Amino acid sequence: MTSLPTKNDFIPLLHETFEVKIQSVGSFYIELLKIDDRSNEFWEGFSLLFSGPLNHVFAQGNHKIKHDQIGEFDLFIVPVEYLKKDSMYYQAVFSSLKK
């Protein structure tokens, strides 16, 4: 995929696993838990919530993400606080001005 995936690209991948490649650490897997539409009259936007294992926590930053259906791309992911403490949670936010 040459550009970032859209919200519609992620919808069929809800609850599927994505590979995260972290430099100097290797690869591990996170699950897409939730997709939130954050659009308004000026912005098109959405956020993704992922969960991953507690024993493979990574810092916020650009990371290579891969899924067989949408390919590999760089995504800025941030660790976030979430109600359940059985996993580590990460969020990615997409936004652009409406045309």
Buried (B, 14 or more C-beta within 10 A) or exposed (E): EEEEBEBEBBEEBEEEEBBBBBEEEEEBEBBBBBBEEEEEEEEBBBBBBBBBEEEBEBEEEEBBBBBEEBEBBEBEBEBEEBEEEEBBBBBBEBEEEEE
